[in-house]
Amino acid sequence: DLMHEVNRITVSKRLGREEVVVPNILNLGVDLIATSNILKDEKKQP
């Protein structure tokens, strides 16, 4: 099940929008991509 696999994914590096998170997920011929670049922006703590 695709959503079961997606829910198991943990991203440990910063990614930009449209970067590939999982190539060819479940051998379906499609890549799972990031839809937001929020992980790419590092916020400084006060």
LINTA-V923212 format. One record per backbone hydrogen bond with DSSP energy under -1.0 kcal/mol. NH is the residue of the N-H (numbers start at 1). CO is the residue of the C=O. E is the energy in kcal/mol with one decimal. If there is no record, write none. Layout:
BEGIN
nh = (NH:NH)
co = (CO:CO)
e = (E:E)
END
This chain:
BEGIN
nh = (5:6:7:9:18:19:21:22:25:27:28:32:34:40)
co = (1:2:3:6:34:16:32:32:30:24:25:22:19:37)
e = (-1.8:-2.6:-2.4:-1.4:-2.8:-1.8:-3.4:-1.6:-1.6:-2.1:-1.8:-2.9:-2.6:-1.5)
END
